[in-house]
Amino acid sequence: MDKYVIRGGNPLHGEVDISGAKNAAVAIIPASIMVRGVCRLENLPQISDTDTLLHILTYMGARVKVCNRSTVEIDSTDVRLDNLTDEMFELTRRIRASYYLIGAMLGRFGAARSTMPGGCNFGERPIDQHIKGFNALGADMDVSGGYINAKARNGRLRGTKIYLDKVSVGATVNIMIAAAMAEGRTVIENVAREPHIVDLANFLNSMGADVRGAGTDVIKIRGVRELHGGTYTLIPDQIEAGTYMAAVAAAGGAVRISNVIPKHLDCISSKLREMNVEVEEGDDFLLVRRDGPLHRTDIKTMPYPGFPTDMQPQIATVLCLAGGTSVITEGVYDGNRYKYVAELRKMGAQIHVDGRTAVLEGIDCFSGSRVMAHDLRAGAAMVIAGLAAKGVTEIEEIHYIERGYQDFTGKLRALGADIRAEHVPEEPAEQDPVSISAG
């Protein structure tokens, strides 16, 4: 078991480079199953979720070559459905994005089998919209015993018109992947518009697909028989960049955040400016400064281009330090996204949660404490709180954090933070006392 140990109170200064987008990577890696030939992915983040997906593809028969820290080559020519093993399924249970394998297998083979996905548990995230889309494309779906089985009724998916009942990033991605090789034309309405949706579409098109409209609420796909190999560079991670912006807002200082697309961060920049944080934009960087008091504001998370739910815990941590009363409304997931609140309270936060709404009363400072990362973004929030706190903060269950942030401690130390990872030996399980009977 590992933990982070943070001695807070140091303002952040310097420059940090943002890695490739996690949410794009975990969609594009499964989509590479449909590519016959070598698919070279550049600017791939070094995080546990991408490592897990690459291992899954290896079990399925893909050849994966690591070229350097951020570049891999994937050759899925020999991927087969009969290569699916219990070892592979054990990995698919660990991460949420494993459900994208369903769309990729259906698109290429007309059949698929996987487990129900794992990942962060912060509320109900059903896959009903995925199933609705696959059914519309002509697949019979069976979800039972913890497994998902799918088979195209005519051997190959057929294009159709699909309207999503609610905006869903996961369903949009999965249906896009499957429809890229379906017969005919598919139109998906009420889709998600996040930057990584556009990135996935650009990847598919660079491999020979015909996907149009990504970034709007209607995506049109004309299916192709085959996708060819090629090279693709992923976009930078919007949420990683936003997390460092929030860290500067909480701890103070001035940091240049490089390798970003500023337009993707408009909603975060806007809210930080309301909170008295300076944000200057360049072509591919942001300069974030904070040396004065933080001001209160209200935030509601919404699908892109609204404020991202994946930034809700981080911005809540900053608002804990803002003067006055702030209100956060979670507009995407249910109230379980607020599991991190109990941990912030250990550090002195004054937060009241009622359903999807959190009311935050500003405090002067966090106090160092022993806390836990309940999920990826909640863990990032604990790090931000620790950076701004007086005293020492210890964060456990950091494996959640390392699912989505490349070299988090190294990047923060380069900005002047006092943070380190420590290995904590597992305590041996207690054994029942041995009973000796008289003979």
N, C-alpha and C positions, 0 to 999 in steps of 0.2 A: 504494500500500500504506500502511495506517495502523497505528499501534501505540499502546498506552497506556504512559505513563511515570509511575511511582509512586515517590514518596519516602516510605518507610514510617516507622512509629514514632509516628504521631499517633492517640491515642484518638478514638473517634467520639462526638459529642455532638449532640443536637438532635432533630429530627423528620423522618421521611420518609413520604411518601404512596405507597402501593402502587397500581400500575396494574392495569388489567383483566387477566384470566387469559389468558396466551398459549395454553394448551392448550384452553381453551374457545373462544377466538377462531378458532383454525385449524380447528375442527370446525364452528362456527356459520356462518362465512363460506361454505364450500362448501354447507352445508345451505340457505342462502338461495337457491340456484339453484331450489329447488322451490317457492318462494313467488311467486305471481302477484300483483304489486303492489309497493308500496314497503315495504321492510323497513328500519327505522331501528335501528341498533345503537349503544348508548351504552356508555361506559367501555371502548372498544376500545383496546388498547395500541398505541402508535406504535412498532412494531418492524418489522424487514425482512420477517419471515415474513408478517405481515398485509398489508404493502404488496404483496408478491409475489402473494398470493392475490387481492387486489383487482384487480391488473393482469390476472391470468388471467381473472377474471370479465368484465372489460372486453373482452378478446379474444373471449370467447364471446358477446358481445352485450348484456351487462348495462350499465345506466347507473349509475355510481357517483358520488355527490355527497359531497364532504367538507364537513361542516357546521362542525366545529371540531376541535380537536386530538384529541378522543376520541370523536367522533360521525360516523358515515357513514350515508348512505341508499343502499340497493341496490335497484334495480328490475330484476328478472330476467325480466320479461315477454317480452322479445325474445331471450332466450338460445336458441340453436339448435345442434344437433349439427353441422350443416354449417358452423358458424363456427370449428371447430377448425382451428388453423393450426400450422405449424412454429414460429412465434414463441411461441405459447402453450405448445407442448410443451417448448420450451427452458426456460421458466419452471417447468413442473411437475417437471422433473428436478432442480431446485435444493432442493426442500423435501420433507420426509417427509410432511407433511399433505396433499400433492396427491392421495394415494390416496383421500381422502374424496370427491373429485369423482366417483369411480366410483359410490359409493352414491347420491349426489345425482342423477346423470344416469340411473342405472337406475330410481330411484324416479319421476322425472318423465317420462322418455322411453321407458323400457323398453330402453334400449341405452346403451352408454358406450364411450369410448375415451380412454386416457391413457397416460402413460409409467410405467415403474417409478419409484418415488419416490426422492428424494435425501435431503438432510439430513445430520445428524451420523452419522459412521461409527464407532461404538464397539462393534460386535459384530453378530452374526447376528440380524436381525429379520425373519423370513419373513412372508409375507402369506397363508399357507396357511389360517388360520382365517377370513380375509376371504372367500377363494374358497369355502371350505366353506359359509359362510353364504349367499353369493350363489347357489351351486348349489342349496341347499335351498329358496331362494325362487323357483327356477325359471329361473335364468339360466345360459346356456352361457358358459363362460369360456375365453379363449385368452390365454396369456402367452408371447409369443415376440418375438424381435428387439427387446427393450427396451420393448415396448408391452403394454398390457393391453386386451383387447377383450372386451366383454360384451354379451349380448343376451338379453332375456327370451324364453323359448320360446313363450309365448302372447301376446306383445305387452305384457304387464303382469305384474309380479311377483305371486306368490300367497303369502299368509301360511302359516306352517308352524311346527313346533317345531324349535328348533336348540339343541344342547348344544355349547358350546365346549370343546375338549379341554384348553385351559389358559386361565387368566384373561388376557385381552388387551384393553388399553384401545382400541387401534386397531380391532380387529375388532368390539368392542362398539359403538363409535361408528359405524363404517361400516354395520353391519347395522341399527342403529337408524334411521339416516338413510334407508336404502333401504326398510325395512319401513313407514315412516311413511305411504307412499302405495301400499303393496302391497294387493292385494285380500284381504280377510278378516283373520284374527287371527294374529299372530306371537308366539310365546313363546321368549325367549332365556334359556337357563340357563347358570350358571357365568360370569356377566358381571363386568366390572370395576365398582367402586363409587366411583371417584374423584369429587371434587367437580365436575369439569368434565363428567362423564357426566350428573350431575343437572342441571347448567346447560344442557347441550344438550337434555335432555328438556323442561326448563321453556321453553326457546326454542321448540321444536317445538310444544308445547302452546299457547303464546301465539299461534302462527300458525294454530291450528286442528287440530293433530294430537291423537291420543289415545294417549299413552304413560304407562304406569303401572309403578311398582316401581323406578324409577331410584334408586340408592343401596342397593339390596338385591342379592342374587345372582340374581334372576329379574326380567326386564323383559317386560311384556306390552304389545303394541302392536296396536291395531285400526286398520287402514289407512283413510285417507280419500282422496277423489277429488282434493281441491284444498286447498292451503294459501293463506291470505290474508295480506295485509300487516299490519304492526303495529310496535310499538316494544318493544325489549327491552334491558335493562341487564345487562351481563356481571358475574359475580362477580370479586372481587379475586384476584390471582395468589398462590396458596399458595407456590409455589417462589420467586418474587421476594421475598416476605416472609421465607421461611426463609433466603434468601441474606443478607439484611441482618442477620438474627438471628445467623448464623454469623460475619459480618464483625465485629459487636460482640464476640462471644465471642473471636475471635482478636486483634483490635486493642485491646480494652478500651474502656471508656467507658459511656455510658448513652444510649439512643436510644428514642424513642417511635415505634413502627411503626404508622401509622394506615391506615384504610380496609382492614381485614382482617376475616376471620371467624375468631375465635380457635379455634373447634372444629376447623377444618380444619388447624390447626397443632399439635394436641395432641401428636402423636408427636414432633415436633421440639422443642417446649417441654419435654417430659418428659426427653428425652435431654440437653438443655442444662442442665437443673436437676441431673441426675446429675453433670454436669461442673463444677459450682460456678458456674453462671451464673444470675443472678436473672431470672425471667420473671414479670411481673405482668400479669394479664388485665383488660381493660375490655370494654365492650360491643362496640366495633369497633376496638380498638387493643391493642397489647402494649407494655409497657415492659421493655426488656432492658438489664441492667446486668452488667458484669463488671470487678472490680478486684482480685480475689484470684487465686491460682494455679488452673489448670485441672486437673481430675481425670480420670483415665482412665475409659473405659467400653467396652462392646462393642455393636456395632450389626449388625443384619441387615436388609437392604432387602427389602421385601415389598409386594404390592399393598395399596392403601388398605383399611383404615385403618392399615396398617403403615407403617414408615419408608420414605419415597419414594426410589426409585432416583435420581430427578433431584436429590436432595440429597446423594447419596453423596460426590461429589468435594469439595463444600464442607465437609461435616462431617469428612471425612478430613483436610482442611487444618487444621481446629481441633484435631483429636486429635493431630496432629504436635507440638503445643505443650503437650500434657497430660502430667503426670508419670506415669511407669510405662508399661506395655504395653497397648495397645488392639488389638482385633481387629474387622475389618469383614468381613462375609460378604455378597456380592452375590447376592441371591435372585431377581432378575428377569432380568438379562442375563448374558452370559458374561464371561469375564475381560478382554475387550477394553475394558471400561468403565474399566479401570485405566491407560489410556494416559497419563493426566496424572501418574502416579507418577514417571516419568522426569524430568519438569519440576520437580516438587517436590524431587527428589533434588539437582538443580542448586542449590537454595536451602538445602540442608543436611538435608533430611528423611531419616529412617531408616525405610524401609518395605520389607518383603519381601512379594512377591506369589506365591501358589501357587494357580493356578487362579482360583476365585472368592473366595479368602480373602486378605486383606491384614493383615499384622501390623505395627503402628506402634509404634516406640520413641520416647518423648517427647524433644524437644530443647528447649533454652532459648530459641532464637530462630531465625527464618529469616534468611538473608543475601540481599540484593538480587542479582538475576542477570538474564540475558536468557533469557526462556522463551517458549513458544508455547502458544496455545489450540488444542487438538486437536478440541474440540467445544464446544457451548454451555455446558454445566455445568462442564466442565473449565476453560474460560476463566474462568468466575466464580470457580473455586477459585484460579486464578493471581492474580486481583485480590485476593482475600482474603489470600493469602500475601504479596503485595506490600504490602498495608496494614499487616501485622504485622511486616514485615521491617526489619532494619537496612540502610540504604543504599537504592540506587535499583534498581528492578525495571522492565524493559522487556518488554512482552507483545506478541507479534506474532500475526498471523492473527485480529485482533479482530472480523472480520466474523462469526465464529461467535457471539461474545458479543452482538452487536447484533441477532442473530436473535430474542433473547428477553428483553432488558432495555431498557426505555425510559429514555433519558437517564441511563444508568448513571453516567457521570462527573459529570454535573451534580448528581445526587442525593447522590453521595458527597462532592463538594466542599462541598455545603451542610452536611454533617455534620463538616467539618473535615479531610477527607482531602486530601492533596497528590497529585492525579492529573490528568493531562491527556492528550488525544489529540494525536498528532503525525502529520503526513503525511510519509511517506518516499518520495522519488521513486524510481521503478523504475529499476534499473540497465540501461543499454542492452545488448542481447544482443551477445556477442562475434561479430565477423565473421571469416570465414576470410580469411587474407591473400591479396591478389590476386597471381596468378602471371603474370609477363610473360615471354614467350618471345622469344628473339632472332630477328629476321627476316632 
